[in-house]
Structure formats: C-alpha cells, structure tokens
Amino acid sequence: MAAPSIFDTEELNALRDLARKFATERLAPGYQAREKSGGFGPDLVREMGSLGLIAPELPEEFGGLGAGSIYSGVIIEEIARGDFNFGYVNILGSLNGQILANFAHDSIKRAWLPRLIAGELMVAIALTEPRGGSDAANLGLKMERSGAHYILNGEKTSISAADQAAGSVVFARTGRPEDKARGISAIFVPMDLPGISTTRFTDVGQHAIGRGSIFFDNVKVPAENLLGEEGKGFVQVMQGFDFSRSLIGLQCLGTARQSLDETWAYAGERHAFGKPLAAFQGVSHQLADFDTRVEGARLLSLNALWLKDQGLPHVAEAAMAKWWPPLLAYEAIHACLLIHGHAGYSNELPYEQRLRDVLGLQIGDGTAHIMKNIIARERAGRAAVST
C-alpha cells in the first residue's frame, strides 16, 4: 500500500475507504466475468451511485456532494483497483456531468444530472470520427438548424459505451470546414431519438465498456439541447477534458497499484532455491522501481486535480497525467505478470486482462504524442510550437 501523502486528509481517507470497500467486495470478484458478459451490470452501477461515488464534484441540488475534483480522483483510483473498466462509469459521469452542469439548459440539468449521479444511466462523449482521430477538430458530422431543431447527419466512431449510454454529448460542425475548431458546436443527444443506430467493435480489451460507432441519419434534436454557444462548443466544452485526463491517469495507476501490492505479497510468500522471491534483487529491485514511479505518477495526477480545484492553470499537468500513467501502468502490470510466471500468463489471474484493458488508454482520449504537443505548447508558447 502506498504511503500517506499531503492529499490524504481525514475526509478523503474516509471516502477512499468507502470506495475501496465497494471495489474489493462488490467489483473485484466479477471483474473477469464482466469481461465475458460485455457490460457493467445496472444494479452495480446504481449501487455505486447510491454510495455517492459517481461525480461527487457536482452540485448538491442535483444529488452530488459539491466536493472538489480531487474527490473524484480518490474514488476512481480505488474503483480501478477492483475493476479497471468500472472506472469508466466515474470518468463519463464526471466529465459529462460537468459539461451538462456548466452548459446545458436548466431543464436538461434537472432531468438528467440526478439520474446520472444516482447511477441510473450513463452519458457518452461523442467526439472522434473516422477521418479525425487525433485531429479532434477535423469533424465531418453535420449539424444544421431547422426551426426549433438541429438536424444531425454523419458518424462518430471509437465511442466508449456507445451502446450502453442513454444520452451523448455530441460534437458536430455548424460552420464551414475552413473554420476548423471555431465552427464546431456541442449538443446533448438522447440516444433513443429516431435515426440513431450504434455498433460495437471487437477490441483487445475493455470489453465491459465496449467501443463502437454512432450513426446519425437526419436526427432531430431540440435546439435547446445546444451546449454552450453555436460554433464555440469545441473551445468551451473541451476544457473539461483536462479534468478527465487527470482521472484517466489515476484509473490506470489504481490498477497498477493493485497489481504491485499483490505481487509484493506473492514475492514474499513464494520460495525458489530455498528463499523468498523478494530476496532476489532481480525481483525486488524491479518492483521497487515500479513502486517508486507509480507513486510519483499518482502525486502528479492528484496535483493536476488540486490545481483545478484552486482555479490554477493545469493544462500541462493534466496532459502529463494522461500520457505517462497509462504507459507506466502497462509496464508495471507486465512486470507483475512475468513475476507470477505461468499463472500470471493464464486467465486464472487478472494480469493478462488488466494488461489488455490499460493498453487502450495509450490510444484513447489522446495519444502520448498529442499530450506532449500540449505540454510543449503550454511551456514554450503556442506560437513557438506551431512555427
């Protein structure tokens, strides 16, 4: 278990204990089974919501705790110890919850936020398109005003929980292609509207979440569902991604920390050549190295959330939390798998699934190359980086 830090206050520790108990007793036993079923299980999501473990930073009037962003970080770190994939419920709840709380019409806030926080439904984020990928502003999905509605036509792809979400925050082009990011708007779309269909991909990991495409065929969405100003959705709403990037870092690190804790225990108990594995420096020094780096990455990610709560700049820190922890978690879990030998290579133990699950976040929500571009832009200035 990691040593206490400046972020481990009495209140946060109480929340951590609650989240860890839920993750250990309710999530961990079914982690591998949910891999096969391909879903989260609505009862478990509602149970997590009833404990106040979804989007605690949202206002109390909607069912949240009105807490700081760092509370969400503490929760997702513990949830991911029991089930990496279940952490997506927390990420989507916090990211989309904040977007709706900040930009949605009051009627949408009151109809959707309490149910989101209670775990009664999920909301997806639909940004990526087949031609876009890392070029997030290169969108082709069209959104045209027609009286009291917007009409949507096009495709979104690589959308997490596309076939499980009840609603989606959709980014679409309302301006000219040459307007780039300035011509993109965001709108909230209930997923049961006529003209919407979804697919699910067959991926290496993250099967409980599912990733797929959303197709919009002349979908009519009320104009009051617009999020932010028309043509400014990308610039305004995308600011919330700094929050989710920090959470993703802690999601990956929670799974890595659980793997390290298990492997330290195994190395102390398993004997070879008449002594514990931990007596061999080839094992113990490797674990010590990853233990050090995981703790450092954890503090980096928590610091990004702390900066957010203080109203201080944290774009670079959030980008750091997005690119380093997923890579580090993959490497740490890989080492834990190898130390467990043949058992680690089998699906009797969770390491092979954890390895596959965390790998996806070296791609999704911004690759390491994009995150490093963001860091360079923040440090050297946009003009210097773009020349």
C-alpha positions in Angstrom: 0.0 0.0 0.0 1.3 3.5 -0.9 2.5 5.7 1.9 0.2 8.6 3.0 0.6 11.9 1.2 -0.4 15.5 1.6 -3.6 14.6 -0.3 -4.6 12.0 2.2 -6.8 14.1 4.6 -9.2 12.5 7.1 -12.2 13.3 4.9 -10.6 12.0 1.7 -9.4 8.9 3.5 -12.9 8.1 4.7 -14.1 8.4 1.1 -11.2 6.2 -0.1 -12.1 3.6 2.5 -15.7 3.5 1.3 -14.7 3.3 -2.4 -12.1 0.6 -1.6 -14.6 -1.5 0.3 -17.1 -1.3 -2.6 -14.3 -2.1 -5.1 -12.9 -5.0 -3.1 -16.2 -6.6 -2.1 -18.5 -5.8 -5.0 -16.4 -5.2 -8.1 -13.2 -7.3 -7.9 -15.0 -10.7 -7.7 -16.8 -10.1 -11.0 -14.0 -8.2 -12.9 -13.2 -11.2 -15.2 -16.9 -12.3 -15.5 -17.9 -8.8 -16.8 -15.2 -9.2 -19.5 -17.2 -12.1 -20.8 -20.7 -10.5 -20.4 -19.6 -7.3 -22.1 -21.4 -4.9 -19.7 -21.2 -3.2 -16.3 -24.4 -4.5 -14.7 -27.0 -1.8 -14.0 -27.5 -2.9 -10.4 -23.9 -2.4 -9.5 -23.8 1.0 -11.2 -26.8 2.1 -9.2 -25.3 0.7 -6.0 -22.1 2.8 -6.7 -24.3 5.8 -7.3 -26.2 5.3 -4.0 -22.9 5.5 -2.1 -22.1 8.9 -3.6 -19.2 7.5 -5.7 -20.3 9.0 -9.0 -19.5 12.6 -9.9 -19.2 13.9 -6.2 -18.0 17.3 -7.5 -21.4 18.1 -9.0 -23.7 20.5 -7.1 -25.8 19.2 -4.2 -29.0 20.4 -5.9 -28.6 17.6 -8.4 -27.6 14.9 -6.0 -23.8 15.5 -6.0 -21.7 16.3 -2.9 -20.4 19.7 -4.1 -16.9 18.4 -3.4 -13.6 19.2 -5.1 -12.4 17.4 -8.2 -9.8 15.6 -6.2 -12.6 13.6 -4.6 -13.3 12.1 -7.9 -9.7 11.2 -8.3 -9.5 9.4 -5.0 -12.7 7.4 -5.9 -11.6 6.3 -9.4 -8.2 5.2 -8.1 -9.9 2.8 -5.7 -12.6 1.7 -8.1 -9.9 0.8 -10.7 -8.2 -1.4 -8.1 -11.2 -3.6 -8.2 -12.3 -3.2 -11.8 -10.4 -1.1 -14.2 -13.3 -0.9 -16.6 -15.8 0.2 -14.0 -13.7 3.4 -13.7 -15.3 4.5 -17.0 -18.5 5.0 -15.2 -16.8 7.5 -13.0 -15.0 9.2 -15.8 -18.1 9.6 -18.0 -20.1 10.7 -15.1 -17.7 13.4 -14.0 -16.8 14.6 -17.5 -20.2 14.7 -18.9 -21.8 15.7 -15.7 -19.6 18.8 -15.5 -20.3 19.6 -19.2 -24.1 19.4 -18.6 -23.9 21.4 -15.3 -21.9 24.2 -17.0 -23.5 24.4 -20.4 -26.9 22.6 -20.6 -30.4 24.2 -20.4 -31.8 24.0 -16.9 -34.5 21.5 -18.0 -31.8 19.1 -19.2 -29.8 19.5 -16.0 -32.8 18.7 -13.8 -33.9 15.7 -15.9 -30.5 14.1 -16.4 -28.0 15.0 -13.8 -29.7 13.4 -10.7 -30.1 10.1 -12.6 -26.5 10.3 -13.8 -25.2 10.8 -10.3 -27.5 8.1 -9.0 -26.1 5.6 -11.5 -29.4 5.1 -13.2 -28.0 6.0 -16.6 -24.8 6.7 -18.5 -23.9 9.5 -20.9 -21.2 9.0 -23.6 -18.9 11.6 -25.2 -19.0 11.6 -29.0 -16.1 13.4 -30.5 -14.0 11.1 -32.6 -14.8 10.4 -36.2 -13.3 8.0 -38.8 -11.3 10.8 -40.5 -10.4 12.7 -37.4 -8.7 10.6 -34.6 -6.0 12.7 -33.0 -7.1 15.6 -35.2 -10.1 16.2 -33.0 -11.3 19.4 -34.7 -11.4 17.7 -38.1 -15.1 16.9 -37.9 -17.5 16.0 -40.7 -20.7 15.3 -38.7 -23.1 18.0 -39.9 -25.5 19.8 -37.6 -27.9 22.2 -39.4 -30.5 24.4 -37.8 -34.1 23.8 -38.9 -36.6 25.9 -37.0 -36.7 24.7 -33.3 -34.4 21.8 -34.0 -30.9 20.8 -35.2 -30.6 18.1 -37.8 -27.6 15.7 -37.4 -26.1 13.6 -40.1 -22.9 11.6 -40.0 -20.9 9.1 -37.9 -19.0 9.1 -34.7 -16.5 6.3 -34.0 -14.4 4.8 -31.2 -17.1 6.0 -28.7 -16.8 4.3 -25.3 -20.1 2.8 -24.1 -21.8 3.8 -27.3 -24.4 1.0 -27.0 -24.9 1.4 -23.2 -25.4 5.2 -22.9 -28.8 6.8 -22.6 -27.5 10.1 -23.9 -24.4 11.5 -25.5 -22.6 14.8 -25.7 -22.0 15.2 -29.4 -19.6 17.5 -31.2 -20.7 18.5 -34.8 -19.8 21.0 -37.4 -22.2 24.0 -37.7 -19.7 26.3 -39.5 -17.5 25.9 -42.6 -14.7 23.3 -42.7 -12.2 26.1 -43.0 -13.4 27.5 -39.7 -11.8 24.4 -38.0 -12.4 24.4 -34.2 -14.3 27.7 -34.4 -17.1 26.1 -36.5 -17.8 23.2 -34.1 -20.8 23.1 -31.7 -21.7 20.7 -28.9 -25.2 19.3 -28.3 -26.8 16.9 -25.9 -28.5 14.0 -27.7 -30.8 11.4 -26.1 -29.8 8.1 -27.7 -33.4 6.9 -28.2 -34.2 9.5 -30.8 -35.2 8.2 -34.3 -32.4 7.9 -36.8 -29.7 6.8 -34.3 -28.0 3.4 -34.6 -24.9 2.0 -32.9 -22.3 -0.7 -33.5 -19.8 -2.4 -31.1 -16.3 -3.3 -32.1 -14.3 -6.4 -31.2 -11.4 -5.0 -29.3 -8.3 -6.3 -27.5 -9.6 -5.2 -24.1 -12.1 -3.1 -22.2 -15.0 -5.5 -23.2 -17.2 -4.4 -20.4 -17.2 -0.9 -21.7 -17.4 -1.6 -25.4 -16.3 0.8 -28.1 -18.3 1.4 -31.3 -19.8 3.8 -33.8 -22.8 6.0 -33.6 -24.7 6.8 -36.8 -27.0 9.8 -37.2 -29.5 9.8 -40.0 -31.5 13.0 -40.1 -31.7 13.0 -36.3 -33.8 15.9 -35.0 -32.6 17.3 -31.7 -34.3 20.2 -29.9 -32.3 23.5 -30.3 -32.4 24.0 -26.5 -30.1 21.0 -26.2 -27.2 23.1 -27.5 -24.3 23.1 -25.1 -22.5 26.5 -25.0 -22.7 28.8 -27.9 -23.1 27.7 -31.5 -19.7 27.5 -33.2 -17.9 27.6 -29.9 -18.6 24.2 -28.5 -15.2 22.8 -29.2 -13.4 25.6 -27.4 -15.8 25.9 -24.5 -16.8 22.3 -23.8 -13.4 20.7 -24.5 -12.0 22.4 -21.4 -13.5 19.7 -19.3 -11.0 17.2 -20.9 -8.3 18.4 -18.6 -10.3 17.0 -15.7 -10.9 13.7 -17.4 -7.3 13.3 -18.4 -6.2 13.5 -14.7 -8.9 10.9 -13.8 -7.6 8.6 -16.5 -4.2 8.8 -15.0 -5.5 7.7 -11.6 -7.7 5.0 -13.2 -4.6 3.4 -14.8 -2.5 3.8 -11.6 -5.1 2.3 -9.4 -4.9 -0.9 -11.4 -1.1 -0.8 -11.4 -1.0 -0.2 -7.6 -3.3 -3.2 -7.0 -1.1 -5.4 -9.2 2.1 -4.2 -7.4 0.5 -4.8 -3.9 -0.5 -8.4 -5.0 3.0 -9.1 -6.5 4.9 -7.8 -3.4 2.8 -10.2 -1.3 3.5 -13.0 -3.7 7.2 -12.3 -3.8 7.3 -12.5 0.0 5.5 -15.8 0.1 6.7 -17.7 -3.0 10.0 -19.6 -2.4 12.6 -20.5 -5.0 16.1 -22.0 -4.4 15.3 -22.1 -0.7 14.3 -18.4 -0.2 11.5 -16.0 -1.0 11.4 -14.4 -4.4 11.8 -11.0 -2.7 15.3 -12.0 -1.7 16.4 -11.9 -5.3 17.2 -8.3 -6.3 16.2 -9.1 -9.9 12.6 -9.3 -8.5 12.6 -6.9 -5.6 14.5 -4.1 -7.3 12.2 -4.3 -10.3 9.2 -4.0 -8.0 10.8 -1.2 -6.1 11.4 0.7 -9.3 7.8 0.5 -10.4 6.5 1.2 -6.9 8.5 4.5 -6.9 7.4 5.6 -10.4 3.7 4.7 -9.7 3.7 6.7 -6.5 5.3 9.7 -8.4 2.8 9.5 -11.2 0.0 9.3 -8.7 1.1 12.5 -7.0 1.4 14.2 -10.4 -2.2 13.2 -11.3 -3.6 14.3 -7.9 -1.7 17.6 -8.2 -3.4 18.3 -11.5 -6.8 17.9 -9.8 -5.6 20.0 -6.8 -4.6 22.8 -9.2 -8.0 22.6 -10.9 -9.7 22.9 -7.5 -7.6 26.0 -6.7 -8.6 27.6 -10.1 -5.0 27.5 -11.2 -3.6 26.5 -14.7 -3.3 22.8 -15.0 -3.4 22.0 -18.8 0.2 20.8 -18.9 -0.2 18.8 -15.7 -3.3 17.1 -17.0 -1.6 16.2 -20.2 1.3 14.7 -18.2 -1.3 12.7 -16.2 -2.8 11.4 -19.5 0.3 10.2 -21.3 2.6 8.8 -18.6 0.4 6.8 -16.2 -1.2 4.6 -19.0 2.3 3.7 -20.3 3.7 3.2 -16.8 0.7 1.1 -15.7 1.1 -1.2 -18.7 4.8 -1.7 -18.0 4.2 -2.3 -14.2 1.4 -4.8 -14.8 3.5 -6.6 -17.5 6.3 -7.0 -14.9 3.8 -8.3 -12.3 2.5 -10.8 -14.9 6.0 -12.1 -15.6 6.9 -12.4 -11.9 3.9 -14.6 -11.4 5.2 -16.9 -14.1 2.8 -19.3 -15.9 0.0 -18.5 -13.5 0.3 -14.8 -14.5 0.2 -15.7 -18.1 -3.1 -17.6 -17.7 -6.5 -16.1 -17.2 -6.7 -17.7 -13.7 -5.2 -14.4 -12.5 -6.3 -11.0 -13.7 -3.0 -9.6 -15.0 -3.5 -10.5 -18.7 -6.9 -8.8 -18.6 -5.5 -5.7 -16.8 -2.7 -5.5 -19.4 -5.2 -5.6 -22.2 -7.5 -3.1 -20.6 -4.9 -0.4 -19.7 -3.4 -0.7 -23.2 -6.4 1.0 -24.7 -5.7 4.3 -22.9 -2.4 4.7 -24.6 -4.6 5.4 -27.6 -8.0 6.7 -26.5 -8.6 10.2 -25.2 -5.4 11.5 -26.7 -2.2 9.7 -27.5 1.1 10.4 -25.8 2.3 12.4 -28.9 -0.7 14.7 -28.7 -0.3 15.1 -24.9 3.4 16.0 -25.4 2.4 18.6 -28.0 0.0 20.1 -25.4 2.8 20.2 -22.8 5.2 21.8 -25.3 2.6 24.4 -26.3 2.0 25.3 -22.6 5.7 25.6 -21.8 7.1 27.2 -24.9 4.0 29.0 -26.1 1.6 28.2 -28.9 3.4 30.4 -31.4 6.8 28.8 -30.9 5.4 25.2 -31.2 3.3 26.0 -34.3 6.0 27.6 -36.4 
